[in-house]
Amino acid sequence: MLRSSLLTLGFSLCLVTAGLANPVSNDPAAAPKGDYVLDKRHASLLVRIAHLGGFSRFTMRFDRMDGAFAFDPATWPATVATIKIDPTSISTGLPDFDKTIAGPAYFDAVRYPDILFVANRIDAQDGRGTISGDLTFHGVTRPVRLEASFNGFGPGLLGMGTRMGFSGVGHIKRSDYGVTTMIPLAGDDLELVFEVEFVRK
């Protein structure tokens, strides 16, 4: 009986705290000023590439990312955010193939140990818009624009702290960065799909 009551109480508390953690607004001008860092447990970057001309979109994931930005609601369109990705963290579900992709034929992670995206311009309305910046990959830096959604800001678990969430997609050509191995058997266009949350320090 006591165990059942405790389980019921725990379940009720979970429902209450989940409600406290909902985003409260997707208006960046209303978000709190401060320094935000990537919540690595709630961040993902998928890469999709056409296989053999398009039979499927082979999907990979980067497992290690880091990032941060200083946010001021008065100047939010000019927010500069830096995202760093470890190319050796590529995960396909095939460990030997992961090593091949991280190796000299593709990412050449020994020579180029970081993939870096520096966002420097946001154009958005009603929570949807674009994020523009520079992507450095395989030793080459080129401008990139991402289609993104600002999922909102609000309190974290148990109503503590402040977090922001973003989702988005983008496209780059790997040949623009000098990665041409197996084209056209493996596609040139890379589709990038990201889900990220940031927490205020």
C-alpha angles and dihedrals in degrees: 000000000000091000091051091050092050091050091050091049092049092050091049091050090051090054092049095047091045088057091051091055098058119119109260100200143359093209106112091198088066097049120108119264117244149091115303128196130195117265096224092196090061102041129095138170119193125189121202125193132178114254120215095346095319112318086135142343105255107217128213132175134209110223100192124057136148134186150151145182140188110235130205116174090208092062102023097140089064095051112142113213126181121205121185122193127193107226091201089064092071110134125195099159087254109092096196091050090049088060091048093053093046090047133087096283093063125004096006089206094183091064095033107033096172138050106204132193119186112189115203107164135043123190111183145143129188091001097305131093144090137307115208127195148118124290119203111197130157090357095304125109120205136160116262133186122204128198105228146177123211101218092193142255132265145125122318129229113328088012091286126142128344128279137181128206132205135181128187155139136227142173132222134170111235091209087065086066097045096258103129104144113139096001119180095020086060114034127259095217116081118199112209119203119184139181117183141168127195128198127207114244 
